[in-house]
């Protein structure tokens, strides 16, 4: 059940990361959702290791916050790897 919850949270986080990180519209909504799922899994694992809490048990506010942070990081890193430039007026 925790993997299914993280896929849902990751999809939401990827969509939110697409709204927060401007200038990389080449990924599209589906690309942001996929990167959001990856970012949510990575962010949840790392936050769990660093804080000792379990961020993989369900859908709640702390898991969404951790997932959005992880998704934003993954979207920015993916944009850097792709070599695209950020020209938007986004938050990051």
C-alpha contacts under 8 A as a table, 3 or more apart, distances in Angstrom:
res1	aa1	res2	aa2	distance
1	X	4	X	5.26
1	X	5	X	6.24
1	X	57	X	7.91
2	X	5	X	5.02
2	X	6	X	6.15
2	X	56	X	5.51
2	X	57	X	5.37
2	X	58	X	6.36
3	X	6	X	5.05
3	X	7	X	6.22
3	X	56	X	7.59
4	X	7	X	5.10
4	X	8	X	6.43
5	X	8	X	5.19
5	X	9	X	6.08
5	X	56	X	7.62
5	X	57	X	7.67
5	X	58	X	5.84
5	X	59	X	6.31
6	X	9	X	4.87
6	X	10	X	5.60
6	X	37	X	7.10
6	X	40	X	6.65
6	X	41	X	6.62
6	X	56	X	6.77
6	X	58	X	7.70
6	X	59	X	7.81
7	X	10	X	4.95
7	X	11	X	6.08
7	X	37	X	5.61
7	X	40	X	7.91
8	X	11	X	5.18
8	X	12	X	6.42
8	X	37	X	7.86
9	X	12	X	5.15
9	X	13	X	6.02
9	X	37	X	7.39
9	X	40	X	7.09
9	X	59	X	6.71
9	X	63	X	7.59
9	X	64	X	6.18
9	X	67	X	6.85
10	X	13	X	4.85
10	X	14	X	5.87
10	X	33	X	6.93
10	X	34	X	7.84
10	X	36	X	4.80
10	X	37	X	3.77
10	X	38	X	7.10
10	X	39	X	7.01
10	X	40	X	4.88
10	X	41	X	7.37
10	X	67	X	6.16
10	X	68	X	7.72
10	X	71	X	7.51
11	X	14	X	5.12
11	X	15	X	6.27
11	X	33	X	4.72
11	X	34	X	6.95
11	X	36	X	5.71
11	X	37	X	5.59
12	X	15	X	5.22
12	X	16	X	6.26
12	X	33	X	7.22
12	X	36	X	7.45
13	X	16	X	5.01
13	X	17	X	5.93
13	X	33	X	7.37
13	X	36	X	5.38
13	X	37	X	7.44
13	X	40	X	7.08
13	X	64	X	6.72
13	X	67	X	5.68
13	X	68	X	4.50
13	X	71	X	6.10
14	X	17	X	4.92
14	X	18	X	6.13
14	X	32	X	4.86
14	X	33	X	4.22
14	X	34	X	6.90
14	X	35	X	6.16
14	X	36	X	3.45
14	X	37	X	6.60
14	X	39	X	7.84
14	X	68	X	6.96
14	X	71	X	5.69
14	X	72	X	7.62
15	X	18	X	5.12
15	X	19	X	6.55
15	X	29	X	6.71
15	X	32	X	6.02
15	X	33	X	5.62
15	X	36	X	7.16
16	X	19	X	5.05
16	X	20	X	6.23
16	X	68	X	6.85
17	X	20	X	4.94
17	X	21	X	5.85
17	X	32	X	7.10
17	X	36	X	7.19
17	X	68	X	6.27
17	X	71	X	5.98
17	X	72	X	5.03
17	X	75	X	7.27
18	X	21	X	5.46
18	X	22	X	6.99
18	X	29	X	7.18
18	X	32	X	5.76
18	X	72	X	7.89
18	X	75	X	7.90
19	X	22	X	6.74
19	X	90	X	7.88
20	X	72	X	7.64
20	X	90	X	5.82
20	X	91	X	5.59
20	X	92	X	6.82
21	X	24	X	7.23
21	X	72	X	6.96
21	X	75	X	7.69
21	X	76	X	7.46
21	X	90	X	5.36
21	X	91	X	6.27
21	X	92	X	5.60
22	X	25	X	7.03
22	X	86	X	6.87
22	X	87	X	7.40
22	X	88	X	4.85
22	X	89	X	6.23
22	X	90	X	4.48
22	X	91	X	7.42
22	X	92	X	7.45
23	X	85	X	7.01
23	X	86	X	4.22
23	X	87	X	4.84
23	X	88	X	4.23
23	X	89	X	7.49
23	X	90	X	7.37
24	X	27	X	6.37
24	X	79	X	6.65
24	X	84	X	7.02
24	X	85	X	7.40
24	X	86	X	6.12
25	X	28	X	5.67
27	X	30	X	7.41
27	X	31	X	4.88
27	X	32	X	6.30
28	X	31	X	5.29
28	X	32	X	6.30
29	X	32	X	5.18
29	X	33	X	6.20
30	X	33	X	5.04
30	X	34	X	6.19
31	X	34	X	5.19
31	X	35	X	6.13
32	X	35	X	5.05
32	X	36	X	5.78
32	X	75	X	7.06
33	X	36	X	4.81
33	X	37	X	6.23
34	X	37	X	5.20
34	X	38	X	6.48
35	X	38	X	5.05
35	X	39	X	5.93
35	X	71	X	6.38
35	X	74	X	6.40
35	X	75	X	6.29
36	X	39	X	4.86
36	X	40	X	5.84
36	X	67	X	7.43
36	X	68	X	7.41
36	X	70	X	7.52
36	X	71	X	4.44
36	X	72	X	7.63
36	X	74	X	7.40
36	X	75	X	7.58
37	X	40	X	5.08
37	X	41	X	6.27
37	X	71	X	7.29
38	X	41	X	5.28
38	X	42	X	6.17
38	X	71	X	7.16
38	X	74	X	7.55
39	X	42	X	5.10
39	X	43	X	5.66
39	X	67	X	6.39
39	X	68	X	7.66
39	X	69	X	7.83
39	X	70	X	4.38
39	X	71	X	4.02
39	X	72	X	7.43
39	X	73	X	7.18
39	X	74	X	5.45
40	X	43	X	5.05
40	X	44	X	5.75
40	X	66	X	7.04
40	X	67	X	4.00
40	X	68	X	6.87
40	X	70	X	5.46
40	X	71	X	5.86
41	X	44	X	5.22
41	X	45	X	6.11
41	X	67	X	7.35
41	X	70	X	7.92
42	X	45	X	5.21
42	X	46	X	6.11
42	X	70	X	6.56
43	X	46	X	5.19
43	X	47	X	5.89
43	X	66	X	5.94
43	X	67	X	5.79
43	X	69	X	7.04
43	X	70	X	4.37
43	X	71	X	7.55
44	X	47	X	5.20
44	X	48	X	5.97
44	X	55	X	5.59
44	X	56	X	6.60
44	X	63	X	7.18
44	X	66	X	6.16
44	X	67	X	6.39
44	X	70	X	7.63
45	X	48	X	5.13
45	X	49	X	6.25
45	X	55	X	7.59
46	X	49	X	5.07
46	X	50	X	6.09
47	X	50	X	5.10
47	X	51	X	5.88
47	X	52	X	7.69
47	X	53	X	7.62
47	X	55	X	7.40
47	X	66	X	7.18
48	X	51	X	5.43
48	X	52	X	5.11
48	X	53	X	5.07
48	X	54	X	5.50
48	X	55	X	6.07
49	X	52	X	5.46
49	X	53	X	7.62
54	X	57	X	6.58
55	X	58	X	7.50
55	X	62	X	7.40
55	X	63	X	5.50
56	X	63	X	7.29
58	X	63	X	7.58
59	X	63	X	6.33
59	X	64	X	7.11
60	X	63	X	5.57
60	X	64	X	6.33
61	X	64	X	5.15
61	X	65	X	6.18
62	X	65	X	5.11
62	X	66	X	6.17
63	X	66	X	5.13
63	X	67	X	5.95
64	X	67	X	4.96
64	X	68	X	6.02
65	X	68	X	5.20
65	X	69	X	6.27
66	X	69	X	5.23
66	X	70	X	6.17
67	X	70	X	5.05
67	X	71	X	5.94
68	X	71	X	4.96
68	X	72	X	6.04
69	X	72	X	5.25
69	X	73	X	6.29
70	X	73	X	5.19
70	X	74	X	6.20
71	X	74	X	5.05
71	X	75	X	6.02
72	X	75	X	5.13
72	X	76	X	6.13
73	X	76	X	5.24
73	X	77	X	6.11
74	X	77	X	5.08
74	X	78	X	5.95
75	X	78	X	5.07
75	X	79	X	6.14
76	X	79	X	5.10
76	X	80	X	6.26
77	X	80	X	5.00
77	X	81	X	6.15
78	X	81	X	5.05
78	X	82	X	6.08
79	X	82	X	5.07
79	X	83	X	6.13
79	X	84	X	5.62
79	X	85	X	7.57
80	X	83	X	5.01
80	X	84	X	6.36
80	X	85	X	7.75
81	X	84	X	7.89
